[in-house]
């Protein structure tokens, strides 16, 4: 099974976990930069289902067994698939680079230490500690210390 997703499928930790589960179950998962207009299911290159958008609580589906349509969509899927990045590679490139002091700071945040206690334990000044916490929040694109810890744990 080949599963192709856009980057939006990785927006949060639950979505990332779900995609990892799909890959662990044996599916080949890739992430593409291009938008995907429809959810597409091709079965043995003999049948195809295109899922449309949801309108008024209803979702429109188109099913076909027409070889010409299936071959055309399959070719487009193949081109998009080959240009996409395998999930594991995508997740690896998505990881921020955090040095050992940064990891210590994230650990102290997770442990619930006060800034003063954490700075003392790590061996930096309180001002340096707070500056590094702000840097970690920026690197992890977090708006709070809690969110920084959660994102670091997820990654």
TIKOLGU-527152 format. One record per residue: residue number from 1; residue in one letter; x negated, y, z negated of N, C-alpha, C in turn. Coordinates in nm, 3 decimals, decimal comma, m for minus. Each point is the difference from the previous one (the first is absolute). Example, Ala and Ser with C-alpha at 12.3 -4.5 7.8 and 13.67 -1.06 7.14 Angstrom:
BEGIN
SITE num residuo     npx     npy     npz    capx    capy    capz     cpx     cpy     cpz
SITE   1       A  m1,319  m0,569  m0,780   0,089   0,119   0,000  m0,090   0,120   0,000
SITE   2       S   0,035   0,105   0,072  m0,082   0,119  m0,006   0,077   0,109  m0,073
END
This chain:
BEGIN
SITE num residuo     npx     npy     npz    capx    capy    capz     cpx     cpy     cpz
SITE   1       X  m0,084  m0,117   0,000   0,084   0,117   0,000  m0,090   0,124   0,000
SITE   2       X   0,033   0,095   0,083  m0,069   0,128   0,006   0,096   0,108  m0,050
SITE   3       X  m0,044   0,078  m0,099   0,081   0,109  m0,055  m0,078   0,129   0,022
SITE   4       X   0,063   0,096   0,065  m0,062   0,127   0,032   0,076   0,109  m0,074
SITE   5       X  m0,071   0,081  m0,078   0,061   0,107  m0,077  m0,071   0,132   0,027
SITE   6       X   0,070   0,108  m0,028  m0,064   0,132   0,004  m0,062   0,026  m0,137
SITE   7       X  m0,075   0,107  m0,010  m0,064   0,037  m0,126   0,102   0,030  m0,109
SITE   8       X   0,121   0,037   0,039   0,105   0,029  m0,098   0,035  m0,123  m0,085
SITE   9       X  m0,028  m0,118   0,051   0,029  m0,123  m0,075  m0,092  m0,015  m0,121
SITE  10       X  m0,102   0,083  m0,010  m0,097  m0,008  m0,110   0,012   0,118  m0,095
SITE  11       X   0,115   0,064  m0,001   0,014   0,125  m0,073  m0,014  m0,013  m0,151
SITE  12       X   0,030  m0,115  m0,055  m0,009  m0,015  m0,145  m0,053  m0,137  m0,038
SITE  13       X  m0,027  m0,019  m0,129  m0,058  m0,126  m0,046   0,091  m0,120   0,026
SITE  14       X   0,131   0,017  m0,013   0,090  m0,113   0,025  m0,003  m0,042   0,147
SITE  15       X  m0,007   0,097   0,089  m0,005  m0,031   0,142  m0,132  m0,071   0,035
SITE  16       X  m0,108   0,047  m0,057  m0,130  m0,063   0,024   0,003  m0,144  m0,051
SITE  17       X   0,056  m0,020  m0,119   0,009  m0,133  m0,058   0,083  m0,090   0,092
SITE  18       X   0,111   0,051   0,052   0,087  m0,078   0,089  m0,075  m0,043   0,126
SITE  19       X  m0,074   0,090   0,061  m0,075  m0,035   0,121  m0,110  m0,102  m0,031
SITE  20       X  m0,063   0,013  m0,115  m0,100  m0,101  m0,039   0,065  m0,137  m0,017
SITE  21       X   0,121  m0,002  m0,058   0,073  m0,126  m0,018   0,031  m0,064   0,136
SITE  22       X   0,042   0,081   0,096   0,029  m0,050   0,134  m0,126  m0,061   0,061
SITE  23       X  m0,111   0,071  m0,014  m0,127  m0,050   0,055  m0,045  m0,127  m0,073
SITE  24       X   0,016  m0,003  m0,131  m0,037  m0,119  m0,077   0,084  m0,121   0,038
SITE  25       X   0,123   0,025   0,048   0,088  m0,110   0,042  m0,036  m0,052   0,139
SITE  26       X  m0,097   0,064   0,066  m0,048  m0,050   0,128   0,029   0,088   0,121
SITE  27       X   0,074   0,107  m0,019   0,027   0,090   0,113  m0,125   0,084   0,029
SITE  28       X  m0,020   0,031   0,126  m0,105   0,095   0,038   0,064   0,138  m0,003
SITE  29       X  m0,056   0,089  m0,080   0,058   0,133  m0,020  m0,100   0,105   0,049
SITE  30       X   0,051   0,093   0,080  m0,083   0,111   0,047   0,074   0,131  m0,021
SITE  31       X  m0,079   0,107  m0,010   0,052   0,134  m0,020  m0,036   0,084   0,123
SITE  32       X   0,101   0,066   0,056  m0,027   0,083   0,119   0,027   0,146  m0,032
SITE  33       X  m0,072   0,086   0,069   0,015   0,144  m0,020   0,121   0,054   0,077
SITE  34       X   0,039  m0,067   0,105   0,111   0,047   0,084   0,134  m0,029  m0,067
SITE  35       X   0,099   0,085   0,023   0,133  m0,030  m0,054   0,061  m0,119   0,075
SITE  36       X   0,078  m0,078  m0,072   0,069  m0,114   0,061   0,148   0,034   0,007
SITE  37       X   0,059   0,002   0,120   0,138   0,048   0,013   0,105  m0,098  m0,052
SITE  38       X  m0,026  m0,129   0,005   0,100  m0,100  m0,040  m0,067  m0,117  m0,069
SITE  39       X   0,073  m0,059  m0,093  m0,045  m0,127  m0,054   0,027  m0,103   0,109
SITE  40       X  m0,100  m0,079   0,033   0,010  m0,094   0,112  m0,035  m0,139  m0,046
SITE  41       X   0,082  m0,095   0,038  m0,027  m0,141  m0,029   0,000  m0,074   0,132
SITE  42       X  m0,111  m0,068   0,030  m0,010  m0,081   0,121  m0,021  m0,144  m0,046
SITE  43       X   0,084  m0,088   0,044  m0,005  m0,139  m0,042  m0,042  m0,087   0,118
SITE  44       X  m0,120  m0,058  m0,013  m0,054  m0,091   0,102   0,005   0,056   0,141
SITE  45       X  m0,003   0,131   0,014   0,009   0,068   0,130   0,122  m0,044   0,081
SITE  46       X   0,104  m0,049  m0,071   0,123  m0,040   0,067   0,121   0,081  m0,044
SITE  47       X  m0,009   0,062  m0,116   0,110   0,082  m0,051  m0,059   0,121  m0,070
SITE  48       X   0,076   0,110   0,000  m0,048   0,123  m0,060   0,116   0,073  m0,064
SITE  49       X  m0,028   0,060  m0,116   0,097   0,082  m0,070  m0,065   0,136  m0,027
SITE  50       X   0,069   0,106   0,039  m0,045   0,136  m0,030   0,099   0,058  m0,100
SITE  51       X  m0,052   0,052  m0,111   0,084   0,061  m0,102  m0,004   0,150   0,018
SITE  52       X   0,117   0,059   0,010   0,010   0,145   0,016   0,006   0,069  m0,134
SITE  53       X   0,032   0,127   0,005   0,011   0,079  m0,123   0,132  m0,027  m0,069
SITE  54       X   0,005   0,035  m0,127   0,123  m0,016  m0,078   0,080   0,128   0,012
SITE  55       X   0,128  m0,014   0,031   0,089   0,114   0,012   0,131  m0,035  m0,068
SITE  56       X   0,043   0,085  m0,092   0,124  m0,021  m0,076   0,001  m0,138  m0,067
SITE  57       X  m0,116  m0,040  m0,053  m0,009  m0,127  m0,071  m0,009  m0,122   0,089
SITE  58       X   0,003   0,019   0,130  m0,007  m0,111   0,096  m0,133   0,005   0,075
SITE  59       X  m0,054  m0,115   0,028  m0,123  m0,008   0,077   0,030  m0,069   0,132
SITE  60       X  m0,050   0,058   0,107   0,024  m0,054   0,134  m0,113  m0,096   0,037
SITE  61       X   0,036  m0,113   0,059  m0,097  m0,098   0,045   0,025  m0,032   0,147
SITE  62       X  m0,109  m0,025   0,071   0,010  m0,045   0,138  m0,076  m0,132   0,010
SITE  63       X   0,066  m0,101   0,052  m0,064  m0,131   0,017   0,001  m0,035   0,147
SITE  64       X  m0,107  m0,066   0,044  m0,008  m0,040   0,140  m0,085  m0,125   0,015
SITE  65       X   0,026  m0,069   0,107  m0,085  m0,113   0,041  m0,053   0,025   0,140
SITE  66       X   0,015   0,124   0,049  m0,046   0,036   0,134  m0,153   0,000   0,005
SITE  67       X  m0,060  m0,091   0,076  m0,147  m0,013   0,004  m0,072   0,130   0,036
SITE  68       X   0,054   0,077   0,093  m0,066   0,123   0,043  m0,010   0,099  m0,115
SITE  69       X   0,107   0,017  m0,076  m0,002   0,092  m0,114  m0,094  m0,051  m0,109
SITE  70       X   0,009  m0,128  m0,029  m0,085  m0,057  m0,104  m0,146   0,013   0,037
SITE  71       X  m0,035  m0,030   0,124  m0,140   0,010   0,044  m0,050   0,144  m0,009
SITE  72       X   0,085   0,096   0,037  m0,040   0,141  m0,006  m0,024   0,046  m0,143
SITE  73       X   0,092  m0,032  m0,089  m0,017   0,039  m0,140  m0,118  m0,074  m0,063
SITE  74       X  m0,017  m0,126   0,036  m0,112  m0,078  m0,052  m0,133   0,062   0,044
SITE  75       X  m0,009   0,045   0,123  m0,122   0,064   0,048  m0,028   0,130  m0,076
SITE  76       X   0,103   0,079  m0,024  m0,017   0,124  m0,077  m0,043  m0,030  m0,143
SITE  77       X   0,062  m0,102  m0,058  m0,037  m0,041  m0,136  m0,147  m0,044  m0,003
SITE  78       X  m0,040  m0,078   0,100  m0,139  m0,049   0,005  m0,100   0,114   0,006
SITE  79       X   0,028   0,100   0,082  m0,090   0,115   0,012  m0,008   0,077  m0,132
SITE  80       X   0,114   0,018  m0,065   0,003   0,069  m0,129  m0,070  m0,083  m0,107
SITE  81       X   0,023  m0,131   0,002  m0,063  m0,091  m0,096  m0,152   0,007   0,009
SITE  82       X  m0,054  m0,004   0,121  m0,145   0,000   0,017  m0,064   0,133  m0,038
SITE  83       X   0,077   0,108   0,006  m0,052   0,131  m0,040   0,015   0,023  m0,150
SITE  84       X   0,078  m0,083  m0,068   0,026   0,017  m0,143  m0,114  m0,059  m0,084
SITE  85       X  m0,001   0,035  m0,126  m0,103  m0,044  m0,094   0,054  m0,111  m0,090
SITE  86       X  m0,074  m0,111  m0,013   0,044  m0,104  m0,093   0,020   0,057  m0,141
SITE  87       X   0,100  m0,050  m0,071   0,035   0,052  m0,132  m0,120   0,007  m0,093
SITE  88       X  m0,076  m0,106  m0,013  m0,114  m0,002  m0,093  m0,101   0,109   0,036
SITE  89       X  m0,029   0,018   0,128  m0,093   0,104   0,043   0,056   0,138  m0,030
SITE  90       X   0,130   0,018   0,025   0,063   0,128  m0,025  m0,007   0,035  m0,148
SITE  91       X   0,029  m0,097  m0,085  m0,002   0,027  m0,144  m0,142   0,027  m0,049
SITE  92       X  m0,099  m0,065   0,057  m0,139   0,025  m0,038  m0,042   0,142   0,036
SITE  93       X   0,038   0,047   0,117  m0,041   0,135   0,040   0,077   0,105  m0,077
SITE  94       X   0,113  m0,038  m0,056   0,084   0,091  m0,074  m0,051   0,024  m0,142
SITE  95       X  m0,094  m0,082  m0,045  m0,047   0,011  m0,138  m0,094   0,119  m0,016
SITE  96       X   0,024   0,082  m0,101  m0,094   0,109  m0,026  m0,129  m0,055  m0,062
SITE  97       X  m0,107   0,071   0,021  m0,129  m0,039  m0,058  m0,009   0,065  m0,139
SITE  98       X  m0,009  m0,082  m0,103  m0,006   0,050  m0,136  m0,128  m0,055  m0,065
SITE  99       X  m0,083   0,090  m0,051  m0,126  m0,042  m0,062   0,026  m0,057  m0,140
SITE 100       X  m0,108  m0,046  m0,065   0,016  m0,066  m0,131   0,056   0,096  m0,106
SITE 101       X  m0,039   0,126   0,003   0,055   0,096  m0,096   0,149   0,020   0,026
SITE 102       X   0,037   0,007   0,127   0,141   0,012   0,035   0,081  m0,119  m0,049
SITE 103       X  m0,057  m0,119   0,016   0,069  m0,120  m0,050   0,013   0,003  m0,152
SITE 104       X  m0,103   0,049  m0,068   0,007   0,012  m0,146   0,109   0,099  m0,042
SITE 105       X   0,010   0,108   0,075   0,103   0,100  m0,029   0,138  m0,060   0,020
SITE 106       X   0,019  m0,073   0,110   0,131  m0,063   0,024   0,031  m0,102  m0,108
SITE 107       X  m0,101  m0,073  m0,045   0,019  m0,098  m0,107   0,042   0,071  m0,129
SITE 108       X  m0,065   0,113  m0,031   0,035   0,073  m0,121   0,141   0,058   0,007
SITE 109       X   0,041   0,042   0,120   0,138   0,047   0,017   0,098  m0,114  m0,027
SITE 110       X  m0,034  m0,116   0,055   0,086  m0,116  m0,020   0,005  m0,045  m0,145
SITE 111       X  m0,109   0,022  m0,073  m0,006  m0,040  m0,141   0,070   0,101  m0,090
SITE 112       X   0,035   0,115   0,055   0,071   0,102  m0,079  m0,088   0,080  m0,093
SITE 113       X  m0,130   0,003   0,028  m0,091   0,078  m0,084   0,025   0,149   0,018
SITE 114       X  m0,027   0,076  m0,105   0,006   0,146   0,014  m0,116   0,043   0,088
SITE 115       X   0,009   0,119   0,057  m0,109   0,051   0,083  m0,131   0,004  m0,079
SITE 116       X   0,009   0,045  m0,125  m0,120   0,012  m0,083  m0,065  m0,137  m0,023
SITE 117       X   0,081  m0,099  m0,036  m0,053  m0,134  m0,027  m0,057  m0,063   0,128
SITE 118       X   0,070   0,018   0,112  m0,047  m0,057   0,127  m0,131   0,064   0,044
SITE 119       X  m0,009   0,132  m0,011  m0,123   0,071   0,039  m0,117  m0,048  m0,086
SITE 120       X   0,024  m0,015  m0,129  m0,104  m0,048  m0,091  m0,043  m0,142   0,037
SITE 121       X   0,098  m0,087   0,028  m0,030  m0,140   0,033  m0,079  m0,011   0,131
SITE 122       X   0,036   0,082   0,097  m0,066  m0,005   0,132  m0,135   0,072  m0,004
SITE 123       X  m0,013   0,096  m0,092  m0,127   0,072  m0,013  m0,007   0,124   0,087
SITE 124       X   0,116   0,066   0,018   0,003   0,126   0,075   0,068   0,105  m0,086
SITE 125       X  m0,017   0,126   0,040   0,065   0,107  m0,075   0,151  m0,004   0,026
SITE 126       X   0,074   0,061  m0,090   0,146   0,005   0,014   0,038   0,071   0,131
SITE 127       X  m0,070   0,106   0,031   0,027   0,075   0,124  m0,025  m0,088   0,124
SITE 128       X  m0,112  m0,074  m0,001  m0,032  m0,089   0,112   0,106  m0,110   0,012
SITE 129       X   0,039  m0,055  m0,114   0,101  m0,106   0,000   0,130   0,051   0,065
SITE 130       X   0,045   0,114  m0,041   0,126   0,055   0,054  m0,014   0,032   0,149
SITE 131       X  m0,116   0,049   0,040  m0,023   0,026   0,143   0,006  m0,130   0,078
SITE 132       X  m0,062  m0,105  m0,053   0,000  m0,130   0,069   0,140  m0,062   0,004
SITE 133       X   0,079   0,020  m0,106   0,139  m0,048   0,002   0,075   0,069   0,114
SITE 134       X  m0,020   0,130   0,014   0,066   0,074   0,109  m0,046  m0,053   0,135
SITE 135       X  m0,130  m0,032   0,013  m0,052  m0,057   0,126   0,064  m0,135   0,029
SITE 136       X   0,012  m0,084  m0,103   0,062  m0,132   0,018   0,145   0,014   0,046
SITE 137       X   0,071   0,097  m0,056   0,139   0,023   0,039   0,007   0,042   0,147
SITE 138       X  m0,095   0,081   0,044  m0,004   0,042   0,140  m0,032  m0,118   0,091
SITE 139       X  m0,102  m0,079  m0,036  m0,040  m0,115   0,081   0,115  m0,098   0,015
SITE 140       X   0,077  m0,019  m0,108   0,110  m0,095   0,000   0,132   0,062   0,043
SITE 141       X  m0,003   0,128   0,037   0,120   0,073   0,042   0,110  m0,014  m0,105
SITE 142       X  m0,037   0,025  m0,125   0,092  m0,015  m0,112   0,033   0,136  m0,059
SITE 143       X   0,123   0,017  m0,043   0,042   0,127  m0,058  m0,004  m0,004  m0,153
SITE 144       X  m0,028  m0,116  m0,059  m0,011  m0,010  m0,145  m0,108  m0,103  m0,034
SITE 145       X  m0,043   0,003  m0,124  m0,099  m0,098  m0,045   0,059  m0,141   0,005
SITE 146       X   0,125  m0,011  m0,039   0,067  m0,131   0,003   0,002  m0,055   0,143
SITE 147       X   0,038   0,086   0,094   0,006  m0,043   0,141  m0,139  m0,038   0,051
SITE 148       X  m0,102   0,071  m0,042  m0,137  m0,034   0,040  m0,036  m0,140  m0,049
SITE 149       X   0,033  m0,028  m0,125  m0,027  m0,133  m0,055   0,076  m0,110   0,074
SITE 150       X   0,126   0,027   0,030   0,082  m0,099   0,072  m0,055  m0,023   0,141
SITE 151       X  m0,037   0,107   0,068  m0,054  m0,017   0,136  m0,135  m0,071  m0,002
SITE 152       X  m0,081   0,031  m0,097  m0,130  m0,067  m0,010   0,020  m0,148  m0,026
SITE 153       X   0,093  m0,034  m0,088   0,029  m0,140  m0,029   0,053  m0,075   0,122
SITE 154       X   0,083   0,067   0,079   0,056  m0,062   0,120  m0,109  m0,029   0,103
SITE 155       X  m0,097   0,091   0,008  m0,104  m0,014   0,101  m0,111  m0,090  m0,047
END
